[in-house]
Amino acid sequence: MGRQQWWLKSGLAAVAALALAACSPTEQGPAPEATDNKPSAPADIPGGEAAESGTLPGLPTAEQARTELAGLKVTPHGSMSGYSRAKFPHWAQQGERCDTRETVLERDGTGVQRDEECRAVSGRWTSAYDDKTFTNASDLDIDHMVPLANAWRSGASEWTQEKRKAFANDLTHPQLLAVSAASNRSKGDQGPDEWQPPSKPYWCTYARAWVSVKATYELSVTEAEKNTLTDMLGTCPS
């Protein structure tokens, strides 16, 4: 009899243990997925442009760019008389032996290693204009989003030398970008109505940056330039 009571008690204990396990939190269904609470990318940045928008400081949204574009003065290009790149002193020193070019190369690249003179000796860069990747810094140019000659024709001829220097070395606004030397030289001093990045998905970012720089420095646009920028902003997701 004692043996039967022991068996009965053991069986009841096992049933109770199974019941408790069935009610345990670990068995109430799959655990919620972990989240990192990071904000999602802005809706107006097309896929693949997160890196570009990150490296271009001060980049406005498409809606902000449209508003800024509407406020720009529209007038034909001014004269090139008196223009010289020397009137836009560029690649100024930025501290720690680094000039503007090396600063942008480090900002726009990944895994960038510098020598003791602050020159990029290794790294990886993707040129947003033509989607080409490089591992040699000498294959890259630092493009002025609004070219110096274009700025001269649209108002910079009236600036002081100090303001032109600030424009040519602007690391605060979306004016400087590391791109392939080939694409930069293909662009030259042309405006958006004359040249657009071969990579069409970048047109939205390009137009936003161009408008932002012109608005920041109160530079004018031509009618054709404004029309093309409007079309390029039309490629941005709504």
Short mmCIF file of the C-alpha atoms (twelve columns), coordinates in Angstrom:
data_MODEL
# 
_entry.id   MODEL 
# 
loop_
_atom_site.group_PDB 
_atom_site.id 
_atom_site.type_symbol 
_atom_site.label_atom_id 
_atom_site.label_alt_id 
_atom_site.label_comp_id 
_atom_site.label_asym_id 
_atom_site.label_seq_id 
_atom_site.Cartn_x 
_atom_site.Cartn_y 
_atom_site.Cartn_z 
_atom_site.pdbx_PDB_model_num 
ATOM 1   C CA . MET A 1   0.000  0.000  0.000   1 
ATOM 2   C CA . GLY A 2   2.806  2.393  0.866   1 
ATOM 3   C CA . ARG A 3   4.334  1.609  -2.502  1 
ATOM 4   C CA . GLN A 4   1.047  2.448  -4.289  1 
ATOM 5   C CA . GLN A 5   0.686  5.764  -2.422  1 
ATOM 6   C CA . TRP A 6   4.255  6.693  -3.339  1 
ATOM 7   C CA . TRP A 7   3.577  5.930  -7.017  1 
ATOM 8   C CA . LEU A 8   0.362  7.981  -6.949  1 
ATOM 9   C CA . LYS A 9   2.046  10.971 -5.331  1 
ATOM 10  C CA . SER A 10  4.915  10.841 -7.849  1 
ATOM 11  C CA . GLY A 11  2.462  10.782 -10.758 1 
ATOM 12  C CA . LEU A 12  0.530  13.791 -9.424  1 
ATOM 13  C CA . ALA A 13  3.770  15.705 -8.928  1 
ATOM 14  C CA . ALA A 14  4.798  15.038 -12.530 1 
ATOM 15  C CA . VAL A 15  1.414  16.204 -13.859 1 
ATOM 16  C CA . ALA A 16  1.680  19.399 -11.776 1 
ATOM 17  C CA . ALA A 17  5.184  20.089 -13.101 1 
ATOM 18  C CA . LEU A 18  3.999  19.729 -16.688 1 
ATOM 19  C CA . ALA A 19  1.102  22.089 -16.028 1 
ATOM 20  C CA . LEU A 20  3.419  24.728 -14.574 1 
ATOM 21  C CA . ALA A 21  5.771  24.409 -17.540 1 
ATOM 22  C CA . ALA A 22  2.868  24.937 -19.944 1 
ATOM 23  C CA . CYS A 23  2.095  28.243 -18.215 1 
ATOM 24  C CA . SER A 24  5.699  29.446 -18.099 1 
ATOM 25  C CA . PRO A 25  6.454  32.673 -20.044 1 
ATOM 26  C CA . THR A 26  8.939  30.898 -22.270 1 
ATOM 27  C CA . GLU A 27  6.211  28.804 -23.775 1 
ATOM 28  C CA . GLN A 28  3.649  31.527 -24.434 1 
ATOM 29  C CA . GLY A 29  4.758  32.036 -28.011 1 
ATOM 30  C CA . PRO A 30  7.813  33.431 -29.800 1 
ATOM 31  C CA . ALA A 31  9.646  36.305 -28.134 1 
ATOM 32  C CA . PRO A 32  9.179  39.732 -29.721 1 
ATOM 33  C CA . GLU A 33  11.840 40.638 -32.258 1 
ATOM 34  C CA . ALA A 34  14.633 42.842 -30.972 1 
ATOM 35  C CA . THR A 35  14.739 46.389 -32.305 1 
ATOM 36  C CA . ASP A 36  17.612 48.844 -32.262 1 
ATOM 37  C CA . ASN A 37  15.284 51.886 -32.062 1 
ATOM 38  C CA . LYS A 38  17.168 53.576 -34.889 1 
ATOM 39  C CA . PRO A 39  15.107 56.035 -36.927 1 
ATOM 40  C CA . SER A 40  14.294 54.993 -40.443 1 
ATOM 41  C CA . ALA A 41  15.832 56.844 -43.378 1 
ATOM 42  C CA . PRO A 42  13.894 59.864 -44.640 1 
ATOM 43  C CA . ALA A 43  11.199 58.895 -47.100 1 
ATOM 44  C CA . ASP A 44  12.562 61.169 -49.824 1 
ATOM 45  C CA . ILE A 45  15.970 59.485 -49.963 1 
ATOM 46  C CA . PRO A 46  15.977 56.792 -52.667 1 
ATOM 47  C CA . GLY A 47  17.394 53.378 -51.932 1 
ATOM 48  C CA . GLY A 48  21.160 53.289 -52.071 1 
ATOM 49  C CA . GLU A 49  21.549 56.959 -51.223 1 
ATOM 50  C CA . ALA A 50  21.870 56.734 -47.470 1 
ATOM 51  C CA . ALA A 51  25.645 56.927 -47.659 1 
ATOM 52  C CA . GLU A 52  25.619 59.857 -50.064 1 
ATOM 53  C CA . SER A 53  23.171 61.851 -47.994 1 
ATOM 54  C CA . GLY A 54  25.299 61.142 -44.941 1 
ATOM 55  C CA . THR A 55  28.496 62.436 -46.565 1 
ATOM 56  C CA . LEU A 56  26.868 65.565 -47.961 1 
ATOM 57  C CA . PRO A 57  26.336 67.831 -44.959 1 
ATOM 58  C CA . GLY A 58  23.326 70.097 -44.809 1 
ATOM 59  C CA . LEU A 59  21.400 68.263 -47.529 1 
ATOM 60  C CA . PRO A 60  17.776 69.491 -47.569 1 
ATOM 61  C CA . THR A 61  14.729 67.358 -48.200 1 
ATOM 62  C CA . ALA A 62  13.206 67.446 -51.671 1 
ATOM 63  C CA . GLU A 63  10.368 69.643 -50.399 1 
ATOM 64  C CA . GLN A 64  12.793 72.085 -48.807 1 
ATOM 65  C CA . ALA A 65  14.809 72.181 -52.029 1 
ATOM 66  C CA . ARG A 66  11.693 72.960 -54.073 1 
ATOM 67  C CA . THR A 67  10.901 75.849 -51.753 1 
ATOM 68  C CA . GLU A 68  14.472 77.155 -51.958 1 
ATOM 69  C CA . LEU A 69  14.484 76.816 -55.755 1 
ATOM 70  C CA . ALA A 70  11.320 78.885 -56.014 1 
ATOM 71  C CA . GLY A 71  13.050 81.683 -54.122 1 
ATOM 72  C CA . LEU A 72  16.205 81.871 -56.264 1 
ATOM 73  C CA . LYS A 73  16.758 84.828 -58.567 1 
ATOM 74  C CA . VAL A 74  16.388 83.833 -62.226 1 
ATOM 75  C CA . THR A 75  18.672 85.680 -64.620 1 
ATOM 76  C CA . PRO A 76  21.037 84.934 -67.532 1 
ATOM 77  C CA . HIS A 77  24.622 84.056 -66.699 1 
ATOM 78  C CA . GLY A 78  26.882 86.981 -65.982 1 
ATOM 79  C CA . SER A 79  30.226 87.664 -67.626 1 
ATOM 80  C CA . MET A 80  33.302 85.498 -67.160 1 
ATOM 81  C CA . SER A 81  35.454 88.618 -67.336 1 
ATOM 82  C CA . GLY A 82  38.092 88.607 -64.622 1 
ATOM 83  C CA . TYR A 83  37.501 84.975 -63.626 1 
ATOM 84  C CA . SER A 84  40.369 82.867 -62.340 1 
ATOM 85  C CA . ARG A 85  40.403 79.764 -60.158 1 
ATOM 86  C CA . ALA A 86  43.064 81.547 -58.131 1 
ATOM 87  C CA . LYS A 87  40.309 83.908 -56.955 1 
ATOM 88  C CA . PHE A 88  38.775 80.914 -55.133 1 
ATOM 89  C CA . PRO A 89  41.672 79.735 -52.931 1 
ATOM 90  C CA . HIS A 90  40.924 76.078 -52.328 1 
ATOM 91  C CA . TRP A 91  42.185 73.088 -50.421 1 
ATOM 92  C CA . ALA A 92  42.790 75.238 -47.373 1 
ATOM 93  C CA . GLN A 93  44.373 73.783 -44.256 1 
ATOM 94  C CA . GLN A 94  41.866 72.179 -41.878 1 
ATOM 95  C CA . GLY A 95  44.250 71.341 -39.024 1 
ATOM 96  C CA . GLU A 96  46.494 68.367 -38.199 1 
ATOM 97  C CA . ARG A 97  48.301 68.810 -41.542 1 
ATOM 98  C CA . CYS A 98  45.059 67.999 -43.388 1 
ATOM 99  C CA . ASP A 99  43.736 70.197 -46.183 1 
ATOM 100 C CA . THR A 100 40.192 70.293 -47.525 1 
ATOM 101 C CA . ARG A 101 40.810 67.606 -50.150 1 
ATOM 102 C CA . GLU A 102 42.142 65.098 -47.633 1 
ATOM 103 C CA . THR A 103 39.314 65.922 -45.219 1 
ATOM 104 C CA . VAL A 104 36.690 65.119 -47.859 1 
ATOM 105 C CA . LEU A 105 38.500 61.947 -48.929 1 
ATOM 106 C CA . GLU A 106 38.434 60.704 -45.343 1 
ATOM 107 C CA . ARG A 107 34.780 61.674 -44.899 1 
ATOM 108 C CA . ASP A 108 33.535 60.084 -48.119 1 
ATOM 109 C CA . GLY A 109 35.609 56.894 -47.989 1 
ATOM 110 C CA . THR A 110 35.608 53.747 -45.883 1 
ATOM 111 C CA . GLY A 111 38.655 52.283 -44.177 1 
ATOM 112 C CA . VAL A 112 40.738 55.308 -45.124 1 
ATOM 113 C CA . GLN A 113 44.322 55.184 -43.874 1 
ATOM 114 C CA . ARG A 114 46.530 58.290 -43.916 1 
ATOM 115 C CA . ASP A 115 50.269 58.801 -43.778 1 
ATOM 116 C CA . GLU A 116 51.927 61.267 -41.419 1 
ATOM 117 C CA . GLU A 117 51.327 64.041 -43.963 1 
ATOM 118 C CA . CYS A 118 47.569 63.304 -43.863 1 
ATOM 119 C CA . ARG A 119 47.545 61.902 -47.398 1 
ATOM 120 C CA . ALA A 120 45.125 59.025 -48.025 1 
ATOM 121 C CA . VAL A 121 47.269 55.976 -48.773 1 
ATOM 122 C CA . SER A 122 44.490 53.384 -48.789 1 
ATOM 123 C CA . GLY A 123 40.730 53.123 -48.553 1 
ATOM 124 C CA . ARG A 124 37.648 52.515 -50.630 1 
ATOM 125 C CA . TRP A 125 35.496 55.125 -52.358 1 
ATOM 126 C CA . THR A 126 32.353 54.876 -54.472 1 
ATOM 127 C CA . SER A 127 31.772 57.724 -56.897 1 
ATOM 128 C CA . ALA A 128 28.101 58.672 -56.631 1 
ATOM 129 C CA . TYR A 129 28.089 60.255 -60.087 1 
ATOM 130 C CA . ASP A 130 28.879 57.062 -61.994 1 
ATOM 131 C CA . ASP A 131 28.679 54.247 -59.377 1 
ATOM 132 C CA . LYS A 132 32.358 53.332 -59.827 1 
ATOM 133 C CA . THR A 133 34.459 52.101 -56.909 1 
ATOM 134 C CA . PHE A 134 38.101 52.998 -56.314 1 
ATOM 135 C CA . THR A 135 40.845 52.026 -53.897 1 
ATOM 136 C CA . ASN A 136 43.401 54.613 -55.046 1 
ATOM 137 C CA . ALA A 137 42.800 58.195 -53.934 1 
ATOM 138 C CA . SER A 138 44.611 59.540 -56.990 1 
ATOM 139 C CA . ASP A 139 41.691 58.316 -59.125 1 
ATOM 140 C CA . LEU A 140 39.376 60.744 -57.349 1 
ATOM 141 C CA . ASP A 141 38.680 64.449 -57.650 1 
ATOM 142 C CA . ILE A 142 36.901 66.609 -55.103 1 
ATOM 143 C CA . ASP A 143 34.023 68.116 -57.037 1 
ATOM 144 C CA . HIS A 144 32.587 71.519 -56.247 1 
ATOM 145 C CA . MET A 145 28.860 70.810 -56.535 1 
ATOM 146 C CA . VAL A 146 28.355 74.322 -57.893 1 
ATOM 147 C CA . PRO A 147 31.528 74.822 -59.951 1 
ATOM 148 C CA . LEU A 148 33.659 77.863 -59.246 1 
ATOM 149 C CA . ALA A 149 33.154 79.324 -62.725 1 
ATOM 150 C CA . ASN A 150 29.388 78.814 -62.472 1 
ATOM 151 C CA . ALA A 151 29.401 80.598 -59.125 1 
ATOM 152 C CA . TRP A 152 31.389 83.474 -60.668 1 
ATOM 153 C CA . ARG A 153 28.796 83.912 -63.417 1 
ATOM 154 C CA . SER A 154 25.914 83.802 -60.942 1 
ATOM 155 C CA . GLY A 155 27.091 86.259 -58.317 1 
ATOM 156 C CA . ALA A 156 30.477 85.316 -56.852 1 
ATOM 157 C CA . SER A 157 32.282 87.889 -59.002 1 
ATOM 158 C CA . GLU A 158 31.002 90.471 -56.510 1 
ATOM 159 C CA . TRP A 159 32.266 88.631 -53.429 1 
ATOM 160 C CA . THR A 160 35.344 89.284 -51.368 1 
ATOM 161 C CA . GLN A 161 38.284 86.924 -51.742 1 
ATOM 162 C CA . GLU A 162 37.626 85.626 -48.233 1 
ATOM 163 C CA . LYS A 163 34.050 84.653 -49.117 1 
ATOM 164 C CA . ARG A 164 35.195 82.920 -52.291 1 
ATOM 165 C CA . LYS A 165 37.727 80.969 -50.228 1 
ATOM 166 C CA . ALA A 166 34.985 79.891 -47.816 1 
ATOM 167 C CA . PHE A 167 32.840 78.777 -50.772 1 
ATOM 168 C CA . ALA A 168 35.667 76.731 -52.298 1 
ATOM 169 C CA . ASN A 169 36.386 74.942 -48.996 1 
ATOM 170 C CA . ASP A 170 32.851 74.614 -47.605 1 
ATOM 171 C CA . LEU A 171 32.588 71.508 -45.425 1 
ATOM 172 C CA . THR A 172 29.314 72.597 -43.799 1 
ATOM 173 C CA . HIS A 173 27.007 72.641 -46.824 1 
ATOM 174 C CA . PRO A 174 26.610 70.024 -49.628 1 
ATOM 175 C CA . GLN A 175 29.245 71.655 -51.828 1 
ATOM 176 C CA . LEU A 176 32.147 69.160 -51.854 1 
ATOM 177 C CA . LEU A 177 32.061 65.494 -52.872 1 
ATOM 178 C CA . ALA A 178 34.718 62.894 -53.726 1 
ATOM 179 C CA . VAL A 179 33.939 61.495 -57.184 1 
ATOM 180 C CA . SER A 180 35.768 59.821 -60.036 1 
ATOM 181 C CA . ALA A 181 38.193 62.124 -61.804 1 
ATOM 182 C CA . ALA A 182 36.571 61.163 -65.114 1 
ATOM 183 C CA . SER A 183 33.079 62.251 -64.048 1 
ATOM 184 C CA . ASN A 184 34.332 65.481 -62.488 1 
ATOM 185 C CA . ARG A 185 36.222 66.464 -65.601 1 
ATOM 186 C CA . SER A 186 33.272 65.526 -67.792 1 
ATOM 187 C CA . LYS A 187 31.129 67.900 -65.728 1 
ATOM 188 C CA . GLY A 188 33.603 70.779 -65.848 1 
ATOM 189 C CA . ASP A 189 31.869 74.062 -65.032 1 
ATOM 190 C CA . GLN A 190 28.521 73.045 -66.540 1 
ATOM 191 C CA . GLY A 191 25.192 73.533 -64.814 1 
ATOM 192 C CA . PRO A 192 22.461 70.876 -64.443 1 
ATOM 193 C CA . ASP A 193 20.875 71.933 -67.741 1 
ATOM 194 C CA . GLU A 194 24.135 71.014 -69.489 1 
ATOM 195 C CA . TRP A 195 25.361 68.029 -67.459 1 
ATOM 196 C CA . GLN A 196 23.744 65.500 -65.143 1 
ATOM 197 C CA . PRO A 197 25.364 62.596 -63.269 1 
ATOM 198 C CA . PRO A 198 25.411 59.446 -65.433 1 
ATOM 199 C CA . SER A 199 23.837 57.614 -62.473 1 
ATOM 200 C CA . LYS A 200 20.214 58.726 -62.758 1 
ATOM 201 C CA . PRO A 201 19.241 57.485 -59.251 1 
ATOM 202 C CA . TYR A 202 21.566 60.205 -57.913 1 
ATOM 203 C CA . TRP A 203 19.727 63.039 -59.667 1 
ATOM 204 C CA . CYS A 204 17.473 63.674 -56.687 1 
ATOM 205 C CA . THR A 205 20.414 64.146 -54.303 1 
ATOM 206 C CA . TYR A 206 22.353 66.149 -56.897 1 
ATOM 207 C CA . ALA A 207 19.508 68.610 -57.430 1 
ATOM 208 C CA . ARG A 208 18.879 68.998 -53.698 1 
ATOM 209 C CA . ALA A 209 22.556 69.727 -53.096 1 
ATOM 210 C CA . TRP A 210 22.860 72.159 -56.026 1 
ATOM 211 C CA . VAL A 211 19.799 74.148 -54.958 1 
ATOM 212 C CA . SER A 212 20.947 74.222 -51.333 1 
ATOM 213 C CA . VAL A 213 24.352 75.686 -52.247 1 
ATOM 214 C CA . LYS A 214 22.852 78.297 -54.537 1 
ATOM 215 C CA . ALA A 215 20.300 79.294 -51.901 1 
ATOM 216 C CA . THR A 216 22.894 79.421 -49.112 1 
ATOM 217 C CA . TYR A 217 25.158 81.743 -51.103 1 
ATOM 218 C CA . GLU A 218 22.316 83.663 -52.762 1 
ATOM 219 C CA . LEU A 219 23.508 82.778 -56.250 1 
ATOM 220 C CA . SER A 220 21.220 83.121 -59.247 1 
ATOM 221 C CA . VAL A 221 20.028 80.446 -61.670 1 
ATOM 222 C CA . THR A 222 19.215 80.635 -65.357 1 
ATOM 223 C CA . GLU A 223 15.761 79.751 -66.657 1 
ATOM 224 C CA . ALA A 224 17.083 76.539 -68.232 1 
ATOM 225 C CA . GLU A 225 18.913 75.647 -65.013 1 
ATOM 226 C CA . LYS A 226 15.781 76.134 -62.927 1 
ATOM 227 C CA . ASN A 227 13.659 74.055 -65.296 1 
ATOM 228 C CA . THR A 228 16.153 71.174 -65.253 1 
ATOM 229 C CA . LEU A 229 16.474 71.284 -61.470 1 
ATOM 230 C CA . THR A 230 12.673 71.120 -61.223 1 
ATOM 231 C CA . ASP A 231 12.696 68.011 -63.423 1 
ATOM 232 C CA . MET A 232 15.498 66.420 -61.416 1 
ATOM 233 C CA . LEU A 233 13.696 67.072 -58.141 1 
ATOM 234 C CA . GLY A 234 10.747 65.335 -59.768 1 
ATOM 235 C CA . THR A 235 12.758 62.086 -59.605 1 
ATOM 236 C CA . CYS A 236 12.659 62.227 -55.783 1 
ATOM 237 C CA . PRO A 237 10.141 59.910 -54.123 1 
ATOM 238 C CA . SER A 238 7.007  61.823 -53.179 1 
# 
